[in-house]
């Protein structure tokens, strides 16, 4: 990778032609064991604060304070 970064012609070619990945090194159907598959998205608690940027700031500030102890 560092060789590519030092070759301006190769970088120009990659910029023009796109980045081609070797399918043998990067298979298309990869399974990631242990990847989170539960619910996601904003919680009701954060949605209640979403109208006010200041309320939202203090909401997350309190979360960071509790999490960093």
N, C-alpha and C positions, 0 to 999 in steps of 0.2 A: 504494500500500500504506500509506503514512503517513497518507493521508486516512482510510482504513478504521480504522486504529488509533486515530484521534482521534474516531471516531464511535461512542459507546457503544451507540446503538440498532442500528447495523449489526453491531456485534460480538455483541450479544444475538441478533439474527436469525441470524447465521452459527452461533452456538452452538446455537440451537434447531433450525434447518433443515439444518444441515450445511454443508460447504464445497463449493460447486459450481465445478468447473473448466471453463473454456471449451474444448471439444474441438478447436476450431481452433487454439488456442494451445498445447494440450498433447495431441498425438495419442496414441492408446492404444497403438499398435504402434511404439514407438521402438526403433531399433537404435543401440547405442552402440559404435562402432568402437574397437578397442583395449582393450575391457574384458577383464579377465583371465578366461580360461576354462579354466585348468588345474586341477590337483588342489588341494583346500583342506581345512582341518580341522587338528586337532592332529597334530604330528609324533610319531614314536615317542620321540624324545628328551624332549619335554615330557611325554608320557604317563608316562614312567618316573619323573618327578618329581612327578606329580600327587597322590600320597598325602600328601606333606608340604608344608604351606604355606611353611615355611622353605626347603626345597630348591627349591621353585618360585620363590620370591623371588630366591634366589641365582642360579638358572638365568637368569632374565630380567635380573637386574642385570649379569651377565657379558655378555649379548647387547647390552645398551644401552651398556655400556662399550666394547665392540669397535666398535659402530656409530657411536659419537659421536666417534671420533678423527679 
